[in-house]
């Protein structure tokens, strides 16, 4: 699996910072404009109203991650 170092929070422009320090979100700090976009997409997919429950969406994420060999 590839390794991408995290950018310290104080090096990310304030307008691109998000209230989440989850590793999959923070990895976008190397290209700060995508940090906010990825976070907004994540919130929409995982927390917004949906025909799937939050638990179902989390289970899908776990299965996809396991299938892809992701360890997070």
Order of alpha helices (4+ residues) and beta strands (2+ residues): alpha-alpha-alpha
